[in-house]
Amino acid sequence: MLDAILQVFVTVNGFATSPFVLLVLAFIGAYLGSRVVEVIPFTRRIIERREAQAEQK
């Protein structure tokens, strides 16, 4: 198990040296982060409150 984890770290470290791969990973991370925020009920309530306040103004 530990060997597999170390192999993943070495592989990711190899990818991290390329700026193009880092840009792709950043976009994927931003997309997944936005999707997770919508799924979590607590953050969804915060977003709905902000949208309601923006509509009232």
Summary of the structure (lengths in Angstrom):
residues: 57
radius of gyration: 18.3
end to end distance: 55.6
largest distance: 56.9
contacts: 108
relative contact order: 0.07
helix: 91%
strand: 0%
